[in-house]
Amino acid sequence: MQENKKLNAEVIAVFPNKVKISVDDLEDFQLAEERLKVGSYLRIADNDNAVLMAIIENFNIEVGINAEGLPTRKYILEANPLGIIRNGKFERGGDTIAIPPKKVEPAQKEEIRKIFEESLTEEKKFSFATLSTDDDIPVPVDGDKFFNKHIAIVGSTGSGKSHSVAKILQNAVKAKEGEYQGLNNSHIIIFDIHSEYSTAFPNARLIDIDNLVLPYWLLNSDELQELFIDTEANDHNQRNVFKEAVVESRKKYFSGSQEQKEKIHLDSPIFFEISEVLEFAKEKNEEMVPGARDKKAGPLNGKLSNFVSRLENKINDKRLDFLLGEKSKKITFEDTLKQLIGYSENTSNVTIIDLSGVPFDVLSITVSLISRILFEFGYYYKRMRISDHSEEVNNDIPLLLVYEEAHKYVPNNNLAKYRASKESIERIAKEGRKYGVSLLLASQRPSEISETIFSQCNNFLALRLTNPGDQNYVKRLLPDTLGSIVDKMPSLKVGECLLIGDAVVLPSVVQIERCDPEPSSRDIPYWKLWKEEWHNLDANTLMDIWKH
């Protein structure tokens, strides 16, 4: 190529995870088709049989004086080795390059395109981004490794996180193998905490506080106690009375044999009547027992007043109708599952669970219950299928659970109010892949997410992160071989991100393609609105909604 005559670069140091290159004139070194920048690719080799590919991490300038006493300037490039192109095929890693290699030049566009195009067979390719340095080069990922191994998407407010999530999911539901009409077999459940995603998925099944129905009687012991008992008070009387009342009510409504009935416990997934639990607690709180001369107060008389009051408040709280109302008593487990994974009347690939109307004090419990039901679906569905030894795939209806603003309900702390959701989601993070249930965590505060969950992610999209604590947290969880590429996080453009993980052939700085339609995650235009004429407020309608 003509540009080779001008190339003036040499390798001056080789480390296990870094190559240092000295360049006399940067203008002569770069190819006409691309201006070099952090994230650009280099080829380093003495011959074309084995070419080391590296990505530029940073630039330094060395100023000196030549023999004539005139000032000189050299450019020092530090690059991270990525792998070897050997006989036209790219291989990650590799150490067969001669030391020191003499020939260094920018990688050509077609060479870079070839790496990404040939890294995967067509049936495995899943694309949603292009190289940041060249939007003509798509960067595909291995679709199986991407969705099967948990995904983390992190980025500060305004970095394009919601758009990135939406674009990935939109492309997933459009993908088809062969020619057929109707939906593909993707099953995606989005936990939408800010009502953002319904505009991006107009055909999705939308479940919000008005039509969400969850059976409280499917809550496990931790979730039940978190909802109905003041855990901070650490009152054993409350726990014992509550446990006794729930177990007795479960037995009452159980229609099996006496032997099975005796095995019922607090965690048994059997209906119980919450109003009976309240009546039982009231009786214990007002109980009188025979005394020496007359009746006297029972052992728990007056000691359960706070518990009774808490139960009454929960049962009568209209905001909790989705969990404790009459529909919650009648809905079956089967109907609950169908509404969550899109098998109800209007089937859909995407189910959006709009959590914006769920009271914050029961958000963790709500997420925990739904997550646990979906995990157990995967577990029991696998058991059903492997009982038929002719089945090659143990779950042919794999689920992707998308946790938007994941730090809100799986935080990196041990507070009792988050215990239920942390345990449910941590279990999915550690075991879900075996049962066809995987996670996509999206968060603007990765340092606040449970490290147990975050560390189970094998694929990362790191958009712009401005908080130093979040940057350091993400760096700690990413491979050491990435070197200072991760230092680009504070300066990434909107929609630009580091794409790293098992699913992509090379760690790459990519630009996420724009999604269409978009989520409603735009910032409120304060200044534009404030300059408009005074807006009237319908306070009466607002209060009607607020109260009910």
C-alpha positions as CSV (number, residue, x, y, z in Angstrom):
1,M,0.0,0.0,0.0
2,Q,1.2,3.5,-0.8
3,E,1.1,4.7,2.9
4,N,3.7,2.1,3.9
5,K,6.4,4.4,2.4
6,K,5.6,6.9,5.0
7,L,5.3,4.6,8.1
8,N,7.9,5.5,10.7
9,A,7.0,3.4,13.7
10,E,9.0,0.8,15.7
11,V,8.3,-1.3,18.8
12,I,10.5,-0.2,21.6
13,A,9.1,-2.4,24.5
14,V,7.1,-5.6,24.8
15,F,5.3,-6.5,28.0
16,P,3.0,-9.5,28.7
17,N,-0.1,-7.3,28.3
18,K,1.3,-4.2,26.5
19,V,3.3,-3.1,23.5
20,K,5.1,0.3,23.4
21,I,5.6,1.9,20.0
22,S,7.6,4.9,19.0
23,V,6.3,7.0,16.1
24,D,8.3,9.9,14.6
25,D,5.4,11.6,12.7
26,L,1.8,10.7,13.6
27,E,0.4,12.3,10.5
28,D,2.5,10.1,8.3
29,F,1.7,7.0,10.4
30,Q,-2.0,7.0,10.2
31,L,-3.9,5.8,7.1
32,A,-5.9,8.1,5.0
33,E,-9.1,6.3,5.8
34,E,-8.9,6.7,9.5
35,R,-7.4,9.2,12.0
36,L,-5.8,7.3,14.9
37,K,-7.4,7.6,18.4
38,V,-7.6,5.7,21.6
39,G,-9.5,2.5,20.6
40,S,-7.9,2.3,17.1
41,Y,-6.4,-1.0,16.0
42,L,-2.8,-1.7,15.0
43,R,-1.2,-4.7,13.2
44,I,2.3,-5.7,14.4
45,A,4.3,-8.3,12.4
46,D,7.4,-9.1,10.5
47,N,5.4,-11.2,8.0
48,D,1.8,-11.9,7.1
49,N,1.8,-15.4,8.4
50,A,1.2,-14.3,12.0
51,V,0.0,-10.7,12.6
52,L,-0.5,-9.4,16.2
53,M,-3.6,-7.2,16.5
54,A,-3.5,-4.6,19.2
55,I,-5.8,-1.7,20.3
56,I,-4.4,1.7,21.2
57,E,-4.7,2.5,24.9
58,N,-3.0,5.9,25.1
59,F,-0.6,8.4,23.6
60,N,2.4,10.1,25.1
61,I,4.7,12.7,23.6
62,E,8.5,12.7,24.3
63,V,10.2,16.0,23.6
64,G,14.0,16.0,23.1
65,I,16.8,17.7,21.2
66,N,18.6,16.3,18.1
67,A,22.3,16.5,17.1
68,E,21.8,19.9,15.7
69,G,20.4,21.2,18.9
70,L,16.9,21.5,17.5
71,P,13.8,20.4,19.5
72,T,12.3,17.0,18.5
73,R,9.0,15.3,19.2
74,K,8.3,11.6,19.3
75,Y,4.9,9.9,19.9
76,I,4.8,6.9,22.2
77,L,1.7,4.7,21.7
78,E,0.8,2.1,24.2
79,A,-1.3,-0.7,22.8
80,N,-3.0,-3.7,24.3
81,P,-2.4,-7.0,22.4
82,L,-5.7,-8.7,21.5
83,G,-4.7,-11.8,19.4
84,I,-3.1,-13.2,16.3
85,I,-4.3,-13.4,12.7
86,R,-2.7,-16.6,11.5
87,N,-3.3,-17.9,8.0
88,G,-6.3,-15.5,7.7
89,K,-8.0,-16.6,11.0
90,F,-8.1,-14.6,14.1
91,E,-7.2,-16.2,17.5
92,R,-7.5,-14.6,20.9
93,G,-4.1,-14.4,22.7
94,G,-1.0,-15.8,21.1
95,D,2.7,-15.3,21.7
96,T,4.5,-16.4,18.6
97,I,5.4,-12.9,17.3
98,A,9.2,-12.4,17.0
99,I,10.7,-10.0,19.6
100,P,11.0,-7.3,18.8
101,P,8.7,-7.2,15.8
102,K,9.9,-4.5,13.4
103,K,6.8,-3.7,11.3
104,V,4.0,-1.7,12.9
105,E,1.1,-0.1,11.0
106,P,-2.5,0.8,11.5
107,A,-4.8,-2.0,10.8
108,Q,-6.7,-1.6,7.6
109,K,-10.5,-1.3,7.5
110,E,-11.1,-4.6,5.6
111,E,-8.7,-6.4,8.0
112,I,-10.7,-5.3,11.0
113,R,-14.0,-6.0,9.3
114,K,-12.8,-9.5,8.5
115,I,-11.9,-10.2,12.2
116,F,-15.5,-9.4,13.3
117,E,-17.2,-11.0,10.3
118,E,-15.3,-14.3,10.5
119,S,-15.4,-14.6,14.3
120,L,-18.8,-16.2,14.2
121,T,-20.9,-18.3,11.9
122,E,-24.0,-16.6,10.5
123,E,-26.5,-18.5,12.6
124,K,-24.7,-17.4,15.8
125,K,-24.3,-13.7,15.0
126,F,-26.4,-11.2,16.9
127,S,-25.7,-7.5,16.1
128,F,-26.8,-4.2,17.7
129,A,-23.6,-2.0,17.5
130,T,-20.8,-0.8,15.2
131,L,-17.2,0.0,15.9
132,S,-17.0,3.5,17.4
133,T,-14.1,4.4,15.2
134,D,-15.9,3.2,12.0
135,D,-19.7,2.9,11.8
136,D,-19.4,0.8,8.6
137,I,-18.0,-2.1,10.6
138,P,-20.7,-4.0,12.6
139,V,-19.6,-5.8,15.8
140,P,-21.6,-9.0,16.2
141,V,-21.7,-11.1,19.4
142,D,-22.4,-14.8,19.8
143,G,-26.1,-14.7,20.5
144,D,-26.1,-17.9,22.6
145,K,-23.1,-16.8,24.8
146,F,-24.6,-13.3,25.1
147,F,-28.0,-14.2,26.4
148,N,-27.1,-17.4,28.2
149,K,-24.4,-15.9,30.4
150,H,-26.0,-12.9,32.1
151,I,-25.4,-9.3,30.9
152,A,-24.6,-6.1,32.7
153,I,-25.3,-2.7,31.1
154,V,-24.0,0.2,33.2
155,G,-24.0,4.0,32.5
156,S,-24.7,7.3,34.1
157,T,-27.9,9.2,33.5
158,G,-27.9,10.5,29.9
159,S,-25.3,8.0,28.7
160,G,-27.9,6.1,26.5
161,K,-28.4,3.1,28.8
162,S,-32.1,2.7,28.3
163,H,-31.7,3.1,24.5
164,S,-29.1,0.4,24.6
165,V,-31.3,-2.0,26.5
166,A,-34.2,-1.3,24.2
167,K,-32.1,-1.7,21.0
168,I,-30.8,-5.1,22.2
169,L,-34.2,-6.4,23.0
170,Q,-35.8,-5.0,19.9
171,N,-33.3,-6.8,17.7
172,A,-33.8,-10.0,19.8
173,V,-37.6,-10.1,19.2
174,K,-37.2,-9.5,15.5
175,A,-34.7,-12.3,14.9
176,K,-36.0,-15.3,12.9
177,E,-34.5,-18.6,11.7
178,G,-36.1,-19.3,8.4
179,E,-39.4,-18.0,7.0
180,Y,-42.5,-18.0,9.2
181,Q,-45.3,-15.7,10.3
182,G,-45.9,-14.4,13.8
183,L,-43.7,-14.2,16.9
184,N,-40.3,-15.8,17.4
185,N,-39.7,-17.8,20.6
186,S,-38.1,-15.0,22.7
187,H,-39.5,-14.5,26.2
188,I,-38.4,-11.3,27.8
189,I,-39.7,-9.9,31.1
190,I,-38.7,-6.2,31.9
191,F,-38.9,-4.9,35.4
192,D,-39.6,-1.3,34.5
193,I,-39.2,1.0,37.5
194,H,-39.7,4.3,35.7
195,S,-42.4,3.5,33.0
196,E,-39.8,3.9,30.2
197,Y,-40.2,0.9,28.0
198,S,-43.9,0.7,26.9
199,T,-43.1,3.3,24.1
200,A,-40.2,1.2,22.9
201,F,-42.3,-2.0,22.8
202,P,-45.9,-1.0,21.7
203,N,-46.9,-4.6,21.2
204,A,-45.6,-5.8,24.6
205,R,-47.9,-7.1,27.3
206,L,-48.0,-4.2,29.8
207,I,-48.7,-5.1,33.4
208,D,-48.9,-2.2,35.8
209,I,-50.5,-1.5,39.2
210,D,-54.0,-1.5,37.6
211,N,-53.9,-5.0,36.2
212,L,-51.1,-6.7,38.1
213,V,-52.4,-9.6,40.2
214,L,-50.0,-11.5,42.5
215,P,-51.1,-14.1,45.0
216,Y,-49.8,-13.2,48.5
217,W,-50.2,-16.8,49.5
218,L,-47.3,-17.7,47.2
219,L,-44.9,-15.5,49.2
220,N,-42.3,-17.5,51.0
221,S,-41.6,-17.2,54.7
222,D,-39.0,-14.4,54.4
223,E,-41.3,-12.4,52.1
224,L,-44.3,-12.9,54.3
225,Q,-42.5,-11.8,57.4
226,E,-41.0,-8.8,55.6
227,L,-44.5,-7.8,54.5
228,F,-46.5,-8.4,57.7
229,I,-44.0,-8.3,60.6
230,D,-42.0,-5.4,62.0
231,T,-38.6,-7.0,61.5
232,E,-36.8,-4.2,63.3
233,A,-38.7,-4.9,66.5
234,N,-37.4,-8.5,66.5
235,D,-40.6,-9.7,68.3
236,H,-40.7,-13.5,68.7
237,N,-44.4,-13.3,69.8
238,Q,-45.4,-11.7,66.5
239,R,-43.4,-14.3,64.5
240,N,-44.8,-17.3,66.4
241,V,-48.5,-16.1,66.2
242,F,-48.1,-15.3,62.5
243,K,-46.5,-18.6,61.7
244,E,-49.2,-20.6,63.6
245,A,-52.1,-18.6,62.0
246,V,-50.7,-19.0,58.4
247,V,-50.0,-22.8,58.8
248,E,-53.5,-23.4,60.3
249,S,-55.2,-21.5,57.5
250,R,-53.1,-23.3,54.9
251,K,-54.2,-26.7,56.4
252,K,-57.8,-25.6,56.4
253,Y,-57.9,-24.9,52.7
254,F,-55.8,-27.9,51.7
255,S,-57.8,-30.8,50.1
256,G,-55.1,-33.5,50.3
257,S,-54.7,-36.4,52.6
258,Q,-54.2,-36.1,56.4
259,E,-50.7,-37.3,56.1
260,Q,-49.9,-34.6,53.5
261,K,-51.7,-32.0,55.6
262,E,-49.4,-32.6,58.6
263,K,-46.4,-31.8,56.5
264,I,-47.7,-28.3,55.6
265,H,-45.4,-25.5,56.8
266,L,-45.0,-21.7,56.5
267,D,-43.3,-22.0,53.1
268,S,-45.9,-24.4,51.5
269,P,-47.3,-22.9,48.3
270,I,-50.9,-23.4,49.4
271,F,-53.7,-20.8,49.8
272,F,-54.4,-19.2,53.1
273,E,-56.9,-16.5,54.1
274,I,-55.1,-13.4,55.3
275,S,-58.2,-12.1,57.1
276,E,-58.2,-15.3,59.2
277,V,-54.6,-14.5,60.2
278,L,-55.8,-11.1,61.4
279,E,-58.7,-12.6,63.4
280,F,-56.3,-15.1,65.0
281,A,-53.9,-12.3,66.0
282,K,-56.8,-10.2,67.4
283,E,-58.0,-13.1,69.5
284,K,-54.6,-13.7,71.0
285,N,-54.2,-10.0,71.7
286,E,-57.5,-9.9,73.6
287,E,-57.4,-13.4,75.0
288,M,-58.6,-14.0,78.6
289,V,-57.7,-17.2,80.4
290,P,-59.0,-18.7,83.7
291,G,-57.4,-17.3,86.8
292,A,-57.4,-18.2,90.5
293,R,-60.7,-16.3,91.1
294,D,-61.8,-15.0,87.8
295,K,-60.5,-14.6,84.3
296,K,-57.2,-12.9,83.7
297,A,-55.3,-11.6,80.7
298,G,-53.8,-14.3,78.5
299,P,-50.0,-14.6,77.9
300,L,-50.1,-12.4,74.8
301,N,-52.9,-10.1,75.8
302,G,-52.0,-6.5,74.8
303,K,-48.6,-7.6,73.4
304,L,-49.7,-7.9,69.8
305,S,-51.4,-4.5,69.4
306,N,-48.7,-3.2,67.0
307,F,-48.8,-6.4,65.0
308,V,-52.6,-6.3,64.7
309,S,-52.5,-2.6,63.7
310,R,-49.8,-3.4,61.0
311,L,-51.9,-6.3,59.6
312,E,-55.0,-4.1,59.4
313,N,-53.2,-1.3,57.7
314,K,-51.7,-3.7,55.1
315,I,-55.0,-5.4,54.4
316,N,-56.9,-2.1,54.1
317,D,-54.3,-0.3,52.0
318,K,-55.8,0.1,48.6
319,R,-52.4,0.5,47.0
320,L,-51.7,-3.2,47.9
321,D,-54.8,-4.5,46.2
322,F,-52.6,-6.1,43.5
323,L,-51.1,-8.3,46.2
324,L,-53.7,-8.6,49.0
325,G,-57.1,-7.9,47.2
326,E,-59.9,-10.3,46.3
327,K,-58.3,-11.1,42.9
328,S,-55.1,-12.2,44.6
329,K,-57.1,-14.8,46.5
330,K,-58.7,-16.3,43.4
331,I,-55.8,-16.2,40.9
332,T,-54.2,-19.6,40.3
333,F,-50.5,-20.3,40.1
334,E,-51.0,-21.2,36.4
335,D,-52.7,-17.9,35.6
336,T,-50.0,-16.0,37.5
337,L,-47.3,-17.7,35.4
338,K,-49.1,-17.2,32.1
339,Q,-49.5,-13.4,32.6
340,L,-45.8,-13.1,33.4
341,I,-44.3,-15.0,30.4
342,G,-46.8,-13.8,27.7
343,Y,-49.0,-16.8,27.4
344,S,-52.3,-15.1,28.3
345,E,-54.9,-13.8,25.8
346,N,-52.6,-11.5,23.9
347,T,-49.4,-13.4,23.5
348,S,-46.2,-11.3,23.3
349,N,-42.5,-11.7,23.3
350,V,-42.1,-8.9,25.8
351,T,-43.8,-8.5,29.1
352,I,-43.3,-5.2,30.8
353,I,-43.9,-5.1,34.5
354,D,-44.4,-1.4,35.3
355,L,-43.3,-1.1,38.9
356,S,-43.7,2.7,39.0
357,G,-47.0,2.4,40.9
358,V,-45.9,-0.2,43.4
359,P,-45.3,1.3,46.9
360,F,-41.7,1.4,47.7
361,D,-42.0,-0.6,50.9
362,V,-43.3,-3.6,48.9
363,L,-41.1,-3.2,45.8
364,S,-38.5,-5.7,47.0
365,I,-41.2,-8.3,47.9
366,T,-42.9,-7.8,44.5
367,V,-39.7,-8.2,42.5
368,S,-38.7,-11.2,44.7
369,L,-42.0,-13.0,44.2
370,I,-42.1,-12.6,40.5
371,S,-38.4,-13.5,40.1
372,R,-38.9,-16.6,42.2
373,I,-41.9,-17.8,40.2
374,L,-40.0,-17.4,37.0
375,F,-36.9,-19.2,38.3
376,E,-39.1,-22.1,39.6
377,F,-40.8,-22.2,36.2
378,G,-37.4,-22.8,34.6
379,Y,-36.5,-25.4,37.2
380,Y,-39.7,-27.5,37.0
381,Y,-40.0,-27.1,33.2
382,K,-36.5,-28.6,32.9
383,R,-37.5,-31.4,35.1
384,M,-40.6,-32.1,33.0
385,R,-38.5,-32.1,29.8
386,I,-35.6,-34.3,31.0
387,S,-38.1,-36.9,32.1
388,D,-38.6,-37.4,28.3
389,H,-35.1,-38.6,27.4
390,S,-35.6,-37.9,23.8
391,E,-35.4,-34.1,24.4
392,E,-32.0,-32.6,23.5
393,V,-32.5,-29.1,25.0
394,N,-33.6,-29.1,28.6
395,N,-35.6,-25.8,28.3
396,D,-36.9,-24.8,24.9
397,I,-38.6,-21.6,26.4
398,P,-35.6,-19.8,27.9
399,L,-36.4,-16.5,29.7
400,L,-34.5,-13.2,29.9
401,L,-35.2,-11.1,33.0
402,V,-34.4,-7.5,32.6
403,Y,-33.8,-5.6,35.8
404,E,-33.9,-1.8,35.1
405,E,-32.2,0.3,37.8
406,A,-31.2,-3.0,39.5
407,H,-29.5,-1.2,42.4
408,K,-33.0,-0.2,43.7
409,Y,-33.9,-3.8,44.7
410,V,-30.6,-5.8,44.8
411,P,-28.3,-3.3,46.6
412,N,-24.9,-4.0,47.9
413,N,-26.0,-4.0,51.5
414,N,-27.6,-6.3,54.0
415,L,-30.7,-4.4,55.1
416,A,-33.6,-6.7,56.0
417,K,-36.0,-4.9,53.6
418,Y,-33.9,-6.1,50.6
419,R,-33.2,-9.6,51.8
420,A,-36.1,-11.3,49.8
421,S,-35.3,-9.8,46.4
422,K,-31.5,-10.2,46.9
423,E,-31.9,-13.9,47.7
424,S,-34.2,-14.5,44.7
425,I,-32.1,-12.7,42.1
426,E,-28.8,-14.0,43.6
427,R,-30.2,-17.5,43.1
428,I,-31.0,-16.8,39.5
429,A,-27.5,-15.3,39.0
430,K,-25.8,-18.4,40.4
431,E,-28.1,-21.1,39.1
432,G,-30.5,-19.7,36.5
433,R,-28.4,-20.6,33.4
434,K,-28.9,-24.3,34.1
435,Y,-32.6,-23.8,33.9
436,G,-32.9,-21.4,31.0
437,V,-33.4,-18.2,33.1
438,S,-30.8,-15.4,32.5
439,L,-30.4,-11.9,33.7
440,L,-29.8,-8.5,32.1
441,L,-28.9,-5.9,34.8
442,A,-29.1,-2.3,33.9
443,S,-27.9,0.4,36.4
444,Q,-26.5,3.8,36.6
445,R,-24.9,3.0,40.0
446,P,-23.1,-0.4,39.5
447,S,-21.2,0.1,42.8
448,E,-24.5,-0.2,44.6
449,I,-25.5,-3.5,43.1
450,S,-24.9,-6.8,45.0
451,E,-21.4,-7.9,44.1
452,T,-22.6,-11.5,44.2
453,I,-25.0,-10.8,41.3
454,F,-22.8,-8.4,39.4
455,S,-19.8,-10.8,39.4
456,Q,-21.9,-13.5,37.8
457,C,-22.3,-11.4,34.6
458,N,-20.0,-12.6,31.7
459,N,-20.9,-9.8,29.2
460,F,-20.6,-6.1,29.9
461,L,-21.7,-3.0,28.2
462,A,-20.1,-0.1,30.0
463,L,-21.4,3.3,28.8
464,R,-20.2,6.6,30.2
465,L,-19.7,6.5,33.9
466,T,-18.8,9.7,35.7
467,N,-18.8,8.6,39.3
468,P,-15.3,7.5,40.4
469,G,-16.7,4.9,42.8
470,D,-18.7,3.3,40.0
471,Q,-15.7,3.4,37.6
472,N,-13.4,1.7,40.0
473,Y,-16.1,-0.9,40.9
474,V,-16.6,-1.8,37.2
475,K,-12.8,-1.9,36.6
476,R,-12.3,-4.3,39.4
477,L,-14.8,-6.8,37.9
478,L,-13.5,-6.5,34.3
479,P,-10.5,-8.6,33.0
480,D,-7.0,-7.2,33.9
481,T,-5.9,-7.6,30.3
482,L,-8.0,-4.7,29.2
483,G,-5.5,-2.3,30.7
484,S,-6.3,1.4,30.4
485,I,-9.1,0.9,27.8
486,V,-11.5,1.0,30.7
487,D,-10.2,4.5,31.6
488,K,-12.3,5.8,28.6
489,M,-15.5,5.3,30.6
490,P,-15.8,9.0,31.7
491,S,-15.3,10.3,28.2
492,L,-17.6,8.1,26.1
493,K,-20.2,9.7,23.9
494,V,-23.9,9.0,24.2
495,G,-24.6,5.4,23.1
496,E,-20.9,4.6,23.0
497,C,-19.7,1.8,25.2
498,L,-17.1,-0.8,26.0
499,L,-18.4,-4.1,24.8
500,I,-16.6,-6.9,26.7
501,G,-17.2,-10.5,27.5
502,D,-17.3,-14.1,26.3
503,A,-19.7,-13.3,23.5
504,V,-17.5,-10.8,21.5
505,V,-14.3,-11.8,19.7
506,L,-12.5,-8.6,20.8
507,P,-13.0,-6.2,23.6
508,S,-14.3,-3.2,21.6
509,V,-15.4,0.4,21.9
510,V,-18.7,0.4,20.0
511,Q,-21.6,2.7,19.2
512,I,-25.0,1.2,19.9
513,E,-27.3,1.6,17.0
514,R,-30.3,3.9,17.6
515,C,-33.5,2.1,18.7
516,D,-36.8,2.7,17.0
517,P,-39.2,3.3,18.7
518,E,-37.4,4.8,21.6
519,P,-38.1,4.4,25.4
520,S,-39.6,7.4,27.1
521,S,-36.4,8.2,29.1
522,R,-35.9,11.8,27.9
523,D,-35.1,14.4,30.5
524,I,-37.8,16.9,31.4
525,P,-37.0,20.2,29.5
526,Y,-37.1,22.5,32.6
527,W,-36.0,25.7,30.9
528,K,-38.3,25.3,27.9
529,L,-41.3,24.5,30.2
530,W,-40.5,27.4,32.6
531,K,-40.5,29.9,29.8
532,E,-44.1,28.9,28.7
533,E,-47.2,30.6,30.0
534,W,-48.5,29.4,33.4
535,H,-50.0,25.9,33.3
536,N,-53.2,25.2,35.3
537,L,-53.3,22.2,37.6
538,D,-56.4,19.9,38.0
539,A,-55.9,19.3,41.7
540,N,-59.2,17.4,42.2
541,T,-58.4,14.7,39.6
542,L,-54.9,14.5,41.0
543,M,-56.2,13.9,44.5
544,D,-58.6,11.2,43.3
545,I,-55.8,9.3,41.7
546,W,-53.5,9.9,44.7
547,K,-56.1,8.6,47.2
548,H,-57.1,5.5,45.2
